[in-house]
Amino acid sequence: MNAEPTQANTLTLTALDRALVAFLQDVQPSANPLHGELVARVSQQFGRGHACLDLSTLAPELRQSAASLPWIDGPNSPLVLDTARLYLRRNWNAEQSIRASIAARLAQPCPVPENLSKTLSQLFQADQQTAAPDWQKVACALAARKRLTLITGGPGTGKTTTVVRLLALLQADPARQHTPLRIALAAPTGKAAARLGESIASAVQKLPEHLQQHIPTQAVTLHKLLQVRSNLAQDAVPELAVDLVVVDEASMIDLDMMARLLAAVPPSASLILLGDKDQLASVEAGAVMGQLCAGADQGNYTPDTISWLAQTTGADLSAWAGNGSNLAQQTVMLRKSHRFADDSAIGQWARAVNAGDGAGVAKLWRQAPDWRLDVSANVTRLQPGQAHDPRLKALLQQGWQAWLQQLANAKASVCSDTQALTALKAFASFQVLCAVRDGPWGVTSLNQRIAAKLGLPTEGWYAGRPVMVTRNDYNLKLMNGDVGLCLNHARGLRVAFPDGQGGLRWVLPARLDAVETVFAMTVHKSQGSEFDHVALVLPDRPVAVLTRELLYTGMTRAKTRLTLMAPQAQVLLHAVAAKVLRSGGLAGL
């Protein structure tokens, strides 16, 4: 991932970068040394998460040499030159597939449900009436008129609540009374899928009783929905037998997976993508949701859209008028946070970081009280003097107080399902999040130190060891990101994993060959999760991955309390100034 505003002018090449250059030179040699450098830069940028190499950021002679590359000719060329962007063909193909799918989906006829305005009024009648538009209501209306809708918004803005009302709206269409919609719910990780299902199950109960019918509450991972077993490029794309697909945490979806999703959902079905455009982009190449939602803050709604929404919802969106694309007319940004009030400390931090407001963040840092056992502020700061600062142990014991008590009781006897579920819930109330994996403030080191500070072993299997799955295991029905807890079971040590339906799945530790201890996890791994209290740990020096997107994502995993642990305050301010700019060609949509 590159956090710099322009492409790097120096090359730090991996073995894979060099191998690609050597391979192309073997197939079709070029005497121009600039050609090899361009290939190396394309490969380098792909490794950093970019869809392409932005030629406008390069020196003129290097930029001009792209036109004479010998590896860009023909429909099967390994590279593609597209105006001022140079792609690996795989990425270019994925972008073109996404573009074509979106255009076709937006052009597809979509009958508007009968009595749309009346049903919307029933679904939103209890909401407080204000002069500001009800963006959830706007999102439901727009999603009912086209086959593709993007709904973005920060934490607590009601994305899943909006979806539940949308599902109720579409299922209540009199035209579908005898044939309920076939609906699929999905998310990129098992953890995010479980949370989506739980959120929908909770929100359904708040609907008028006659609108609660035929709304599913079980979500699956994208890998399972799209039948990805081994290799994304080799597995055949299924055609899903669905009428509507809802995907949460869409900011985590990379180029290849998004292209596969759009290809798998039939053109006659509707697709709803939910996500926070300001969160971290996918680990693999692309920043699809962020680029597709570019300009969502401004709305850019055309007069036709504004007029239709005024008639359908009563909302006045004239302040968000513009001349946006067809996709912009189907993009809605939810703006009111129901988790963080305007004066919420966590909300203030998130807004300042997201805006790149260094002065504002510096002020918030100065105002934040130092963490102590007797301080109950929503946001506290902790500047450890060294890696073994004794305050860390006190913070951990306070954060996991309820879990440690339950663990002490569970060690003395066999653990029941009820006790295991309670322990898992207590463990998930507090989480240490790290920006990096290595170094004294990285995940690897902290996991060992935390175990020792809590009086637990630092290796091997033991009652109380929390683990995260790092690779999908379809035989065990465990997905990358699932968190379990090793406990005493009637048959010996077993790892308890939530099954996503209120129950448990007990797994023999020896069967888990792709797990790691998870007292601390990276911010990347935390996406799709939320915790009552988060301790966000920054490294003691600036690193490339430490950006405002990472800070924002880590901070907004906290629901009620946030402890910022920064050995050097200057590193925090450096991160606020570093913004991820991934190159790609989807922003124009």
Phi, psi and omega in degrees: 000136181250124182258011182265150182289344177227164178293147181296142180270351178248147182259124170242096192266145173268172177298326180293320178300313181294323181295323179295317178300313182297320180297313181293324177294327177291318183289316183210091186298148174229135180275351182275114182296337179292333178295315177297322179294321178298316178299317180299321181290323176299313180296319179299315181293324176299318178296336179269001176100005179275146177283336185202178173258121179277106185293337183293346181267359185262165175297149186306316184293326178288320179297315183291333182288347181297327183294336182258012177301134180279356187251022181242005184267140175093160184288346180242021181297147181291336178239155177228125174262115182238098186050249185260021180232139177245123187244152154290139187303323181303316180290321179296317178301318180296316179297317181295322178296318179296314179302311183295320180295318180295314180299316180294321182292320180289335179274349183290132177300140181219104181296129179286135181304145174296148177056037183302309182298319182295314180293321176301318179297322178294321183287331185246015186293330184276351182287149181295133180275123177227170179289332181288150178298146171273098187293332176295318179294320177299316181298317179297317181296313181296321181293339181278352185248352180221169183271358178215133177218136175253126178239115181240159181168158180285182181296137177079010180273359172091035181296313181287327175299319177299317182296319179299316178294324177295316179299319178296320180299313183287322178291334182278356179302120180307332180292345183245017186305321185260356178224083181303149178299141172271112189243136174242134177248135183210164176206160185294330182236161178299321180295315180292325178293317179297319181292322177299314179298318180295318181296318180292318179301321179290317184289330180300323183295342182268357179280156169306141189304321184287354180251011183268000187283143169061032176256115183289154180233005180249124180250156178235168176285156176300322179301318181289316180301318186265008174057047175269116183253314186232292185238121184302324183284338185259331181292132180296142180279123180282158169256112187286137178270075185221162172253338183207133175236131177243125180238122179266164179053046185292343178296341181275355185275127181273180184302307185297317182292323178294319178298320179293318180300311182295328179285330185279330180278120183303147179302334181279352180262160179263146179233126178244121177252124179249141176175167177259109184297342183266357177284173174305142176282178182299156177292319177280183188295142175111155172223062194298307183297318179298320181286320180293330181265011178302128180089002181298331178300321183277344181082294180058042180276138181282164178304322179297316179295316181297318180294316181297318181292325178297318180289324187275321186243345185081002182279140176258106182253023182298333178289347180245029181286155178180194180235054186286169180289175176301323179292323179299329179290343180248019180245129182232134175253119175281130192245343183261119179273125177268352177267316182247112176293166182303328181262010179294136181296315179296320178298319178297316178298314182298317181294319181294316179295314182298327180276356183068029183275085182300318180296319179295320179293319178299320178294316179297322178297316180295324183282336183292133178289151175294144180291131171214161181301330185263008179261127184249016181297151182292326176235125177234164179237152179218118178251089181294135181286331179204171189298335182252035178304127183296340180292337179298318180298318180295321178297316181295317181294325177289314183298320183254026184305310182294319180294318180297323178294316179294324180295320178299320179290321183291331181293334185278349184205175176292139185266127177277169177301317181298316179295322180294316178298320178296319179294318178298318179295319180293320179297320184285357179284341181225141179210138173267124179245136182241151176280331187228166177267325187254169180090173184296339180246025178260171184301314185300310181292317183294324179300320178290316181294321181295315179302316180295318181293334179269004178076027181247158178299155180260000177204165179079180180265138180202156178297121181111350181287119174272137181226153174242135176287133183251000178208139179302135176229098186288333178295321180268358183058042178240138183246154175308124180103346178295139181247131178231173184226124178283128185216165175284119179247167180302333180257019181106194180296128176220156178256124182266123176243136173297141181266004179082358180233024179089000179245195184232158170234116181267128185234135175295129182307324182297340180275352183262096183260003180220068177224160174218152178299143190224043166298323174237144176224161177287157176300322178304315182290340184277350182301136184090000180243164171213149183223150178299315184229128179241133169255108183265115187257122178259152177288172182270006177207155180297141175225160188299325185282348184274098184232174179295327178297320179292317177301312182300315180297314181296316181297319186277005168284343182274129178273319186233327183225142179224127173245118180267116180254106184228106178303326178231117181300330182296332178295322177300313182292326177297320180295321180298326182279347183263116180245137178285123175237099180268133180283140179180168186250017183265347183297331180294346180289000000 
